[in-house]
Amino acid sequence: MNSIAAQRPIPALMAPAPDNWKLAAIAGVAVSAVAIAALPAAASFWITGAMVAMVAASFVVNAYRRHYFGGLLVSPAIAVLFVMNIFPLLWSLGLSFFAYQSNQQTIRFIGLGNYQKLLTDNLKAPELWANLTNTAMFVVLTVIAQMVTGFLLALLFAKQFPLRKYLLILVLTPMMLSVVAVGVFFSYYYDPTFGILSYVIKAMTGGEQFILMSNKTGAVAGIVFADAWMWSPFVMLLVLAGLVSVPKYLYEAAAIDRVSAWRKFLTITFPYIRGLLMLALLFRTIEAFKMADLVILLTKGGNGTMTISYHVIRIANEQNKTSEGAALSYLLLFVVIVLTNLYLYLANRRAKGS
Amino acid sequence: MAEGSSIWERLGFRRASGVGEAGWGHAVIAGLISFVYFLPVLIIIITSFKLQTEALAVPPKFLPTSFFGLIPDAYVFTPTLENYTSVFSRSMITGAAAENTGFDRYFFNSIVIASVSVLLALAIGTLAAYGFSRYPLKGNDTYLFVILTTRMLPAIVVIIPVILMFRAAGLSGSYVGIILLYTAFNLPFTIWMMKSFFDELSPDVEDAARLDGSSEAAVFFKVCLPQVVAGLAATFVFGLILTWNEFLFALLLTGVDTRTVPVGMNQAVAGGGIGVLWGLLAAIETLFLIPVFLVTFFLQNHLLRGVTFGTVKR
């Protein structure tokens, strides 16, 4: 794409030039290593930060001089993500190979010990397996419920009609609530004594008070309902953005050709919303794998609703077993990465196939 | 439905033609569905005007007025603004004098932190998305995937190194720290979302602009950006909503001066030891909902315009 731009020669490895990012990287790693070993934490942090900035600057100069616009545009995002996300992630990956508890000072290298304990321990392995199946169940149920509800709502709002603007904002509101409030208020709605659900069911059947959370089916249904209610608008908005972007002339042409509604949907509408639908599916699946807050607020993990993410919080936060929690979440990450890759592979193959 | 029947048409039922127009009939159906969907929120708002005893009454008290005796008194409560005043100032111990709860500060913090970090993420993320879409790097998909990976782990895992890092750098409890963290938190979604919008644009228009002598910067700002305004608005709204309500990072990384509303809300729920104060919690949530509700409402036209987006496709 940039073949017209005059290519500058790439500087030799040891030549001190502002665009020699390789040399900058080597120098940066060396200086940071010395600083971390010799200086107190606060000073070495800022020195390491300065080194990262130096390497980043040489990257930018290099990209600018050689018209690598891709690198130039991407670098600020990568820099922020590196410092705030990728670096902490690598840190906790390293931590998962140690025996470390946040309330104690000692730290000891134990290799794969944490992983081994989680996967083979007589008590922990069945628990892990049970939590994984629970999480999988929640992912499947909540994502399906959100995709279906979101899609139907989007179809409802795709047309232009009176008051649409005001009705749409009502449907979008659940997503704007704080999850703390949603969790606490759904436990209020589900409450057997003064909850509205129990009241309605009592009025309809004439029976005693209705305890939703008393068995696994009810507890799961309650959590899935609250989660789907809160996040279906997210799917709806993405699908709707796709629906309104379909050029009108395509429908007009289809109307002239007397194409059936189903075929119109399949050949005109669907290609426009496919990308956004996939994006919604991807992000909702990832979020569903991390589901913990609603479970904590509604059932505290009881009645077979314990999820992996809540399990990690318990281990890492309540029991202070930091490194074991890190190991567990890397097992979770492995599962999610495999699934996401599978999904992206399928999505790409579809896109190429059609 | 009712083809040619003028009564039906006057009632607003028109024949559907793709994404077209519909009349009042459709509006009534959509209104009913929307109302049911909104009901849980409505109950929160109604609860914010109730005293604790009324919030826990059986049967539930639904309405603030009896409509001139039409509704039985058992279903009617007397609306009060007490919850709203006690959001900002109430006595923490029974019988003690009312004191400032600090919620005015929490609201200010939430507004500053959420808006700055979302705008920052939008600026950086849109540039990166354009780069990924138009100038693919070697291993482009790998970069995108690594970026996505940062959102896959439970936040609790990332938080421990972040706490240690912030402590070492003196950033814990500061605005800079939490804003940068939220920026990174918003970036993956911003990049993926904006990339999918840039991917949909036709490169022909951009090539035409280049042939006419536009610089790369002009192509980005004058040709591409105006076409993805809908995407920018949608991404901004999503980012704002997620950041506005983020709880775990805020709980562990904000200090007394930078505490946000969700953390304060959690304290209000847990504090006191006399069970949840439903009216108070509802009042906090209602107040907290208003800013993000208004922003979404005013960005809605952009959100759903889709006039220019995708008009010239490939």
Interface residues (C-beta under 8 A of the other chain):
Chain A: M1 A41 A42 S44 F45 W46 G49 Y68 F69 G70 G71 L72 L73 V74 P76 A77 I78 V80 L81 V83 M84 N85 I86 F87 P88 L89 W91 S92 L95 S102 L153 L156 F157 A158 K159 Q160 F161 P162 L163 R164 K165 L167 L168 I169 L170 V171 L172 T173 P174 M175 M176 L177 S178 V179 V180 A181 V184 F185 F186 Y188 Y189 T193 F194 I196 Y199 W229 F234 L237 L238 L240 A241 L243 V244 S245 V246 P247 K248 Y251 A254 A255 A261 K264 I268 T269 Y272 G275 L276 L279 L282 F283 I286 F289 K290 A292 D293 I308 S309 V312 I313 A316 N317 T322 G325 A326 S329 Y330 L332 L333 V336 I337 T340 N341 L344
Chain B: G12 A16 S17 G18 V19 G20 E21 A22 G23 W24 H26 A27 I29 A30 G31 I33 S34 F35 Y37 F38 P40 V41 I43 I44 L56 A57 V58 P59 P60 I124 G125 L127 A128 Y130 G131 F132 R134 Y135 P136 L137 D141 Y143 F145 V146 I147 L148 T149 T150 R151 M152 L153 P154 A155 I156 V157 V158 I160 P161 V162 L164 M165 A168 A169 G170 L180 L181 T183 A184 F185 L187 P188 F189 I191 W192 M193 S196 D199 E200 E216 A230 G231 A234 V237 F238 I241 W244 N245 F247 V261 P262 M265 N266 V269 V276 W278 L281 A282 I284 E285 F288 L289 V292 F293 T296 F297 Q300 N301 L303 L304 R305 G306 F309 G310 T311 K313
